[in-house]
Every structure is written in C-alpha cells, then in structure tokens.
C-alpha cells in the first residue's frame, strides 16, 4: 500500500501495523540507513579494531544500524501508544 505524505507529497510504503498503528517507510530512510552502515563499516569500526576482517566491519555496521532504527521505531511507537491512550475520544452514546 502506498501513501502520499501529507507535508512532503512523496510516496511512502506501509510496511507493518502495530496495535492498529500503521508503520510507513519513506525512501529517504533507506538512503540514511545505507549511509550509516557505510560510515560505521568504513570509518568507525576499522578505527576501533584495525585488525579485524572487512566482513566483520560490515556485519557490525549493519547490526548497529538496524538496532539504531529499531530503537527509533520503538521510541516513536511509544509516543503513539501513549497519545492514543491519553487522548482517546469519548465513546458516542
């Protein structure tokens, strides 16, 4: 399912639904994800442990980036769940 963003006019794809809250993925997240993986794999991890194989750096970069994005997703879902709970519309009679 594709969705046109309200403020950007760019397309997003729904990738999941958690407790009724739709999760959309914008194409810019893929670019940012790739840049973070690349930066960690070619800069940070080799500087910290210079004798490891390149595949180790790329695996670490991938895992670190995934964990980073999952933490952002969980953080934002927390906001959505609390907001839904606190500002629930009164029941119509």
The first five atom37 places (N, CA, C, CB, O) and aatype in JSON, in Angstrom:
{
  "aatype": [20, 20, 20, 20, 20, 20, 20, 20, 20, 20, 20, 20, 20, 20, 20, 20, 20, 20, 20, 20, 20, 20, 20, 20, 20, 20, 20, 20, 20, 20, 20, 20, 20, 20, 20, 20, 20, 20, 20, 20, 20, 20, 20, 20, 20, 20, 20, 20, 20, 20, 20, 20, 20, 20, 20, 20, 20, 20, 20, 20, 20, 20, 20, 20, 20, 20, 20, 20, 20, 20, 20, 20, 20, 20, 20, 20, 20, 20, 20, 20, 20, 20, 20, 20, 20, 20, 20, 20, 20, 20, 20, 20, 20],
  "atom_mask": [
    [1, 1, 1, 1, 1],
    [1, 1, 1, 1, 1],
    [1, 1, 1, 1, 1],
    [1, 1, 1, 1, 1],
    [1, 1, 1, 1, 1],
    [1, 1, 1, 1, 1],
    [1, 1, 1, 1, 1],
    [1, 1, 1, 1, 1],
    [1, 1, 1, 1, 1],
    [1, 1, 1, 1, 1],
    [1, 1, 1, 1, 1],
    [1, 1, 1, 1, 1],
    [1, 1, 1, 1, 1],
    [1, 1, 1, 1, 1],
    [1, 1, 1, 1, 1],
    [1, 1, 1, 1, 1],
    [1, 1, 1, 1, 1],
    [1, 1, 1, 1, 1],
    [1, 1, 1, 1, 1],
    [1, 1, 1, 1, 1],
    [1, 1, 1, 1, 1],
    [1, 1, 1, 1, 1],
    [1, 1, 1, 1, 1],
    [1, 1, 1, 1, 1],
    [1, 1, 1, 1, 1],
    [1, 1, 1, 1, 1],
    [1, 1, 1, 1, 1],
    [1, 1, 1, 1, 1],
    [1, 1, 1, 1, 1],
    [1, 1, 1, 1, 1],
    [1, 1, 1, 1, 1],
    [1, 1, 1, 1, 1],
    [1, 1, 1, 1, 1],
    [1, 1, 1, 1, 1],
    [1, 1, 1, 1, 1],
    [1, 1, 1, 1, 1],
    [1, 1, 1, 1, 1],
    [1, 1, 1, 1, 1],
    [1, 1, 1, 1, 1],
    [1, 1, 1, 1, 1],
    [1, 1, 1, 1, 1],
    [1, 1, 1, 1, 1],
    [1, 1, 1, 1, 1],
    [1, 1, 1, 1, 1],
    [1, 1, 1, 1, 1],
    [1, 1, 1, 1, 1],
    [1, 1, 1, 1, 1],
    [1, 1, 1, 1, 1],
    [1, 1, 1, 1, 1],
    [1, 1, 1, 1, 1],
    [1, 1, 1, 1, 1],
    [1, 1, 1, 1, 1],
    [1, 1, 1, 1, 1],
    [1, 1, 1, 1, 1],
    [1, 1, 1, 1, 1],
    [1, 1, 1, 1, 1],
    [1, 1, 1, 1, 1],
    [1, 1, 1, 1, 1],
    [1, 1, 1, 1, 1],
    [1, 1, 1, 1, 1],
    [1, 1, 1, 1, 1],
    [1, 1, 1, 1, 1],
    [1, 1, 1, 1, 1],
    [1, 1, 1, 1, 1],
    [1, 1, 1, 1, 1],
    [1, 1, 1, 1, 1],
    [1, 1, 1, 1, 1],
    [1, 1, 1, 1, 1],
    [1, 1, 1, 1, 1],
    [1, 1, 1, 1, 1],
    [1, 1, 1, 1, 1],
    [1, 1, 1, 1, 1],
    [1, 1, 1, 1, 1],
    [1, 1, 1, 1, 1],
    [1, 1, 1, 1, 1],
    [1, 1, 1, 1, 1],
    [1, 1, 1, 1, 1],
    [1, 1, 1, 1, 1],
    [1, 1, 1, 1, 1],
    [1, 1, 1, 1, 1],
    [1, 1, 1, 1, 1],
    [1, 1, 1, 1, 1],
    [1, 1, 1, 1, 1],
    [1, 1, 1, 1, 1],
    [1, 1, 1, 1, 1],
    [1, 1, 1, 1, 1],
    [1, 1, 1, 1, 1],
    [1, 1, 1, 1, 1],
    [1, 1, 1, 1, 1],
    [1, 1, 1, 1, 1],
    [1, 1, 1, 1, 1],
    [1, 1, 1, 1, 1],
    [1, 1, 1, 1, 1]
  ],
  "atom_positions": [
    [[0.85, -1.17, 0.0], [0.0, 0.0, 0.0], [0.89, 1.23, 0.0], [-0.96, 0.0, 1.22], [1.81, 1.34, 0.81]],
    [[0.61, 2.14, -0.91], [1.38, 3.38, -0.96], [0.55, 4.5, -0.39], [1.82, 3.7, -2.4], [-0.68, 4.49, -0.45]],
    [[1.24, 5.47, 0.15], [0.61, 6.57, 0.85], [1.31, 7.85, 0.42], [0.67, 6.38, 2.4], [2.53, 7.88, 0.33]],
    [[0.54, 8.88, 0.15], [1.15, 10.17, -0.18], [1.26, 10.95, 1.11], [0.31, 10.95, -1.25], [0.26, 11.21, 1.79]],
    [[2.51, 11.33, 1.46], [2.75, 12.07, 2.69], [2.0, 13.39, 2.7], [4.24, 12.31, 2.88], [1.89, 14.05, 1.66]],
    [[1.5, 13.78, 3.85], [0.7, 14.99, 3.96], [1.54, 16.24, 3.69], [0.06, 15.08, 5.33], [1.06, 17.17, 3.04]],
    [[2.76, 16.28, 4.19], [3.53, 17.5, 4.07], [4.56, 17.46, 2.95], [4.22, 17.78, 5.35], [4.95, 18.52, 2.45]],
    [[5.0, 16.3, 2.53], [6.08, 16.24, 1.55], [5.59, 15.92, 0.15], [7.09, 15.23, 1.97], [6.27, 16.27, -0.82]],
    [[4.46, 15.27, 0.0], [3.98, 14.89, -1.3], [4.74, 13.71, -1.9], [4.05, 16.05, -2.23], [4.5, 13.34, -3.04]],
    [[5.66, 13.13, -1.14], [6.43, 11.99, -1.63], [5.77, 10.7, -1.17], [7.89, 12.06, -1.15], [5.04, 10.67, -0.18]],
    [[6.05, 9.63, -1.91], [5.42, 8.36, -1.61], [6.13, 7.62, -0.47], [5.39, 7.49, -2.85], [7.35, 7.63, -0.35]],
    [[5.31, 6.99, 0.34], [5.76, 6.14, 1.43], [5.07, 4.8, 1.27], [5.47, 6.78, 2.84], [3.98, 4.73, 0.71]],
    [[5.68, 3.74, 1.77], [5.07, 2.42, 1.71], [4.8, 1.92, 3.11], [5.98, 1.43, 0.95], [5.66, 2.0, 3.99]],
    [[3.59, 1.41, 3.32], [3.28, 0.83, 4.61], [3.97, -0.51, 4.71], [1.74, 0.69, 4.81], [3.81, -1.36, 3.84]],
    [[4.74, -0.71, 5.79], [5.48, -1.96, 5.95], [4.93, -2.83, 7.07], [6.93, -1.67, 6.21], [5.22, -4.02, 7.13]],
    [[4.13, -2.22, 7.96], [3.6, -3.01, 9.09], [2.46, -2.23, 9.74], [4.71, -3.33, 10.14], [2.19, -1.07, 9.4]],
    [[1.82, -2.9, 10.67], [0.79, -2.28, 11.51], [0.98, -2.87, 12.9], [-0.68, -2.53, 10.96], [0.93, -4.09, 13.08]],
    [[1.19, -2.0, 13.89], [1.42, -2.44, 15.26], [0.33, -1.84, 16.14], [2.84, -2.02, 15.77], [0.18, -0.62, 16.19]],
    [[-0.41, -2.68, 16.82], [-1.55, -2.28, 17.65], [-2.46, -1.29, 16.92], [-1.06, -1.68, 18.96], [-2.95, -0.34, 17.52]],
    [[-2.67, -1.54, 15.63], [-3.53, -0.68, 14.84], [-2.86, 0.58, 14.31], [-4.69, -0.29, 15.65], [-3.5, 1.36, 13.6]],
    [[-1.6, 0.79, 14.62], [-0.88, 1.97, 14.17], [-0.09, 1.6, 12.91], [0.07, 2.51, 15.3], [0.79, 0.74, 12.97]],
    [[-0.39, 2.24, 11.78], [0.33, 1.9, 10.56], [1.77, 2.42, 10.6], [-0.39, 2.47, 9.33], [2.02, 3.53, 11.08]],
    [[2.69, 1.61, 10.11], [4.1, 1.98, 10.04], [4.45, 2.17, 8.57], [5.02, 0.9, 10.72], [4.33, 1.24, 7.77]],
    [[4.89, 3.37, 8.21], [5.26, 3.68, 6.84], [6.77, 3.84, 6.74], [4.55, 4.94, 6.36], [7.43, 4.28, 7.69]],
    [[7.32, 3.48, 5.58], [8.74, 3.64, 5.32], [8.91, 4.6, 4.15], [9.41, 2.27, 5.02], [8.43, 4.33, 3.05]],
    [[9.58, 5.69, 4.4], [9.87, 6.67, 3.36], [11.19, 6.31, 2.7], [9.91, 8.11, 3.95], [12.09, 5.8, 3.36]],
    [[11.31, 6.57, 1.42], [12.52, 6.2, 0.68], [13.78, 6.84, 1.26], [12.38, 6.59, -0.78], [14.86, 6.27, 1.12]],
    [[13.67, 7.98, 1.88], [14.85, 8.63, 2.46], [15.46, 7.81, 3.6], [14.48, 10.03, 2.97], [16.66, 7.91, 3.86]],
    [[14.65, 7.0, 4.28], [15.19, 6.17, 5.36], [16.17, 5.14, 4.82], [14.05, 5.47, 6.11], [17.14, 4.8, 5.49]],
    [[15.93, 4.63, 3.62], [16.84, 3.66, 3.04], [18.19, 4.3, 2.72], [16.24, 3.05, 1.77], [19.24, 3.68, 2.9]],
    [[18.16, 5.53, 2.25], [19.4, 6.25, 1.96], [20.17, 6.51, 3.26], [19.1, 7.58, 1.22], [21.38, 6.29, 3.33]],
    [[19.46, 6.99, 4.27], [20.11, 7.27, 5.56], [20.66, 5.98, 6.17], [19.11, 7.94, 6.53], [21.77, 5.97, 6.7]],
    [[19.89, 4.9, 6.1], [20.34, 3.61, 6.62], [21.64, 3.19, 5.94], [19.25, 2.53, 6.41], [22.6, 2.79, 6.6]],
    [[21.68, 3.29, 4.6], [22.89, 2.93, 3.86], [24.08, 3.79, 4.23], [22.63, 3.03, 2.38], [25.2, 3.29, 4.34]],
    [[23.85, 5.08, 4.42], [24.95, 5.97, 4.81], [25.49, 5.65, 6.2], [24.49, 7.42, 4.76], [26.69, 5.72, 6.44]],
    [[24.6, 5.3, 7.11], [25.05, 4.96, 8.47], [25.84, 3.65, 8.44], [23.84, 4.83, 9.43], [26.89, 3.55, 9.07]],
    [[25.34, 2.65, 7.72], [26.07, 1.38, 7.6], [27.46, 1.64, 7.0], [25.28, 0.37, 6.72], [28.46, 1.14, 7.52]],
    [[27.51, 2.41, 5.92], [28.78, 2.69, 5.25], [29.75, 3.44, 6.17], [28.53, 3.51, 3.98], [30.93, 3.11, 6.24]],
    [[29.23, 4.46, 6.88], [30.08, 5.25, 7.77], [30.66, 4.4, 8.9], [29.29, 6.42, 8.36], [31.86, 4.48, 9.19]],
    [[29.83, 3.59, 9.51], [30.31, 2.73, 10.59], [31.29, 1.67, 10.07], [29.13, 2.05, 11.28], [32.29, 1.38, 10.72]],
    [[30.99, 1.11, 8.9], [31.79, 0.0, 8.37], [33.13, 0.43, 7.8], [31.01, -0.71, 7.31], [34.09, -0.35, 7.81]],
    [[33.21, 1.64, 7.31], [34.46, 2.09, 6.69], [35.24, 3.07, 7.55], [34.17, 2.71, 5.36], [36.41, 3.34, 7.28]],
    [[34.61, 3.61, 8.58], [35.27, 4.61, 9.41], [35.41, 4.23, 10.86], [34.55, 5.89, 9.31], [36.51, 4.04, 11.37]],
    [[34.28, 4.13, 11.52], [34.29, 3.95, 12.97], [34.86, 2.61, 13.41], [32.9, 4.09, 13.51], [35.81, 2.57, 14.19]],
    [[34.3, 1.52, 12.92], [34.75, 0.2, 13.37], [36.2, -0.12, 12.98], [33.84, -0.87, 12.81], [36.92, -0.68, 13.8]],
    [[36.65, 0.21, 11.77], [38.06, -0.03, 11.45], [39.02, 0.79, 12.33], [38.32, 0.3, 9.99], [40.12, 0.33, 12.64]],
    [[38.59, 1.99, 12.74], [39.44, 2.81, 13.62], [39.52, 2.21, 15.02], [38.89, 4.24, 13.69], [40.55, 2.32, 15.69]],
    [[38.44, 1.56, 15.46], [38.41, 0.97, 16.79], [39.16, -0.35, 16.87], [36.99, 0.77, 17.24], [39.87, -0.6, 17.84]],
    [[39.01, -1.18, 15.86], [39.63, -2.52, 15.81], [40.27, -2.7, 14.43], [38.56, -3.65, 16.1], [39.66, -3.32, 13.56]],
    [[41.48, -2.19, 14.21], [42.06, -2.19, 12.86], [42.44, -3.57, 12.31], [43.27, -1.34, 12.86], [42.66, -3.68, 11.1]],
    [[42.52, -4.6, 13.12], [42.98, -5.9, 12.63], [41.86, -6.87, 12.29], [43.87, -6.52, 13.66], [42.13, -8.03, 11.97]],
    [[40.63, -6.44, 12.34], [39.51, -7.32, 12.03], [39.3, -7.38, 10.52], [38.23, -6.83, 12.74], [39.71, -6.46, 9.81]],
    [[38.69, -8.45, 10.01], [38.4, -8.52, 8.57], [37.28, -7.54, 8.18], [37.99, -9.97, 8.18], [36.44, -7.17, 9.0]],
    [[37.3, -7.14, 6.92], [36.32, -6.17, 6.42], [34.89, -6.67, 6.59], [36.58, -5.85, 4.94], [33.99, -5.88, 6.88]],
    [[34.68, -7.97, 6.41], [33.32, -8.51, 6.57], [32.79, -8.3, 7.98], [33.31, -10.01, 6.23], [31.59, -8.12, 8.18]],
    [[33.69, -8.31, 8.96], [33.3, -8.07, 10.34], [32.82, -6.63, 10.52], [34.47, -8.35, 11.29], [31.83, -6.38, 11.21]],
    [[33.5, -5.69, 9.89], [33.1, -4.29, 9.98], [31.72, -4.08, 9.36], [34.13, -3.39, 9.3], [30.88, -3.37, 9.91]],
    [[31.49, -4.7, 8.19], [30.21, -4.54, 7.51], [29.08, -5.21, 8.29], [30.29, -5.11, 6.09], [27.97, -4.68, 8.34]],
    [[29.36, -6.36, 8.89], [28.34, -7.03, 9.7], [28.0, -6.19, 10.92], [28.82, -8.43, 10.14], [26.83, -6.03, 11.27]],
    [[29.02, -5.65, 11.56], [28.79, -4.78, 12.73], [28.03, -3.52, 12.34], [30.13, -4.4, 13.39], [27.13, -3.09, 13.06]],
    [[28.4, -2.93, 11.21], [27.71, -1.73, 10.74], [26.24, -1.99, 10.46], [28.38, -1.2, 9.5], [25.39, -1.18, 10.8]],
    [[25.96, -3.12, 9.84], [24.58, -3.5, 9.54], [23.78, -3.72, 10.82], [24.56, -4.76, 8.68], [22.67, -3.2, 10.95]],
    [[24.33, -4.47, 11.75], [23.63, -4.75, 13.01], [23.43, -3.47, 13.82], [24.41, -5.78, 13.84], [22.34, -3.25, 14.35]],
    [[24.46, -2.64, 13.92], [24.35, -1.39, 14.68], [23.29, -0.48, 14.07], [25.7, -0.66, 14.73], [22.52, 0.15, 14.79]],
    [[23.25, -0.39, 12.74], [22.25, 0.44, 12.08], [20.85, -0.09, 12.28], [22.56, 0.55, 10.59], [19.92, 0.68, 12.53]],
    [[20.68, -1.39, 12.18], [19.37, -1.99, 12.42], [18.9, -1.71, 13.85], [19.41, -3.51, 12.17], [17.74, -1.34, 14.06]],
    [[19.78, -1.88, 14.81], [19.42, -1.61, 16.2], [19.06, -0.14, 16.42], [20.56, -2.01, 17.14], [18.14, 0.18, 17.16]],
    [[19.81, 0.74, 15.77], [19.53, 2.17, 15.86], [18.13, 2.49, 15.34], [20.59, 2.98, 15.08], [17.36, 3.19, 16.0]],
    [[17.8, 1.98, 14.15], [16.49, 2.26, 13.57], [15.36, 1.58, 14.33], [16.46, 1.82, 12.12], [14.27, 2.14, 14.44]],
    [[15.6, 0.39, 14.86], [14.58, -0.28, 15.68], [14.33, 0.53, 16.95], [15.02, -1.73, 16.04], [13.19, 0.65, 17.39]],
    [[15.39, 1.09, 17.54], [15.2, 1.89, 18.75], [14.38, 3.15, 18.45], [16.55, 2.28, 19.36], [13.55, 3.55, 19.26]],
    [[14.61, 3.77, 17.29], [13.81, 4.94, 16.91], [12.35, 4.54, 16.7], [14.38, 5.59, 15.61], [11.44, 5.23, 17.15]],
    [[12.14, 3.42, 16.02], [10.78, 2.94, 15.78], [10.05, 2.67, 17.09], [10.8, 1.67, 14.92], [8.9, 3.08, 17.27]],
    [[10.71, 1.98, 18.02], [10.09, 1.69, 19.32], [9.8, 2.97, 20.1], [10.99, 0.77, 20.15], [8.76, 3.08, 20.75]],
    [[10.71, 3.92, 20.04], [10.52, 5.2, 20.71], [9.27, 5.91, 20.16], [11.77, 6.1, 20.54], [8.43, 6.38, 20.93]],
    [[9.16, 5.99, 18.85], [8.02, 6.67, 18.23], [6.72, 5.91, 18.46], [8.27, 6.85, 16.74], [5.67, 6.52, 18.63]],
    [[6.78, 4.59, 18.45], [5.58, 3.8, 18.77], [5.13, 4.07, 20.2], [5.84, 2.3, 18.57], [3.93, 4.1, 20.48]],
    [[6.08, 4.26, 21.1], [5.74, 4.6, 22.48], [4.94, 5.9, 22.55], [7.01, 4.71, 23.32], [3.95, 5.99, 23.27]],
    [[5.38, 6.9, 21.79], [4.64, 8.16, 21.73], [3.22, 7.93, 21.2], [5.37, 9.17, 20.84], [2.26, 8.46, 21.75]],
    [[3.1, 7.14, 20.14], [1.79, 6.91, 19.53], [0.86, 6.16, 20.48], [1.95, 6.12, 18.23], [-0.32, 6.5, 20.57]],
    [[1.37, 5.16, 21.17], [0.53, 4.37, 22.08], [0.08, 5.22, 23.26], [1.3, 3.13, 22.59], [-1.09, 5.17, 23.65]],
    [[0.99, 6.01, 23.83], [0.62, 6.87, 24.96], [-0.39, 7.92, 24.51], [1.88, 7.56, 25.57], [-1.37, 8.19, 25.22]],
    [[-0.17, 8.51, 23.35], [-1.1, 9.51, 22.84], [-2.48, 8.9, 22.61], [-0.57, 10.12, 21.54], [-3.49, 9.51, 22.95]],
    [[-2.51, 7.73, 22.03], [-3.78, 7.05, 21.78], [-4.5, 6.77, 23.11], [-3.55, 5.75, 21.0], [-5.72, 6.91, 23.19]],
    [[-3.75, 6.38, 24.12], [-4.33, 6.05, 25.42], [-4.83, 7.31, 26.14], [-3.31, 5.33, 26.29], [-5.92, 7.32, 26.7]],
    [[-4.03, 8.38, 26.13], [-4.36, 9.59, 26.87], [-5.45, 10.43, 26.22], [-3.14, 10.42, 27.04], [-6.25, 11.06, 26.91]],
    [[-5.47, 10.44, 24.9], [-6.39, 11.33, 24.19], [-7.45, 10.56, 23.42], [-5.61, 12.22, 23.24], [-7.9, 10.98, 22.35]],
    [[-7.83, 9.45, 24.0], [-8.86, 8.62, 23.37], [-10.17, 9.42, 23.33], [-9.06, 7.26, 24.14], [-10.58, 10.02, 24.32]],
    [[-10.81, 9.41, 22.17], [-12.08, 10.14, 22.02], [-13.14, 9.5, 22.91], [-12.55, 10.14, 20.55], [-13.19, 8.28, 23.03]],
    [[-13.99, 10.32, 23.52], [-15.07, 9.75, 24.35], [-16.0, 8.9, 23.51], [-15.86, 10.87, 25.05], [-16.2, 9.17, 22.33]],
    [[-16.55, 7.89, 24.12], [-17.47, 6.98, 23.43], [-18.76, 7.71, 23.09], [-17.76, 5.73, 24.29], [-19.32, 8.43, 23.92]],
    [[-19.23, 7.51, 21.87], [-20.52, 8.1, 21.48], [-21.65, 7.25, 22.05], [-20.64, 8.22, 19.93], [-21.56, 6.02, 22.07]],
    [[-22.71, 7.91, 22.5], [-23.84, 7.18, 23.09], [-24.99, 7.16, 22.17], [-24.26, 7.78, 24.41], [-26.04, 6.59, 22.49]]
  ]
}
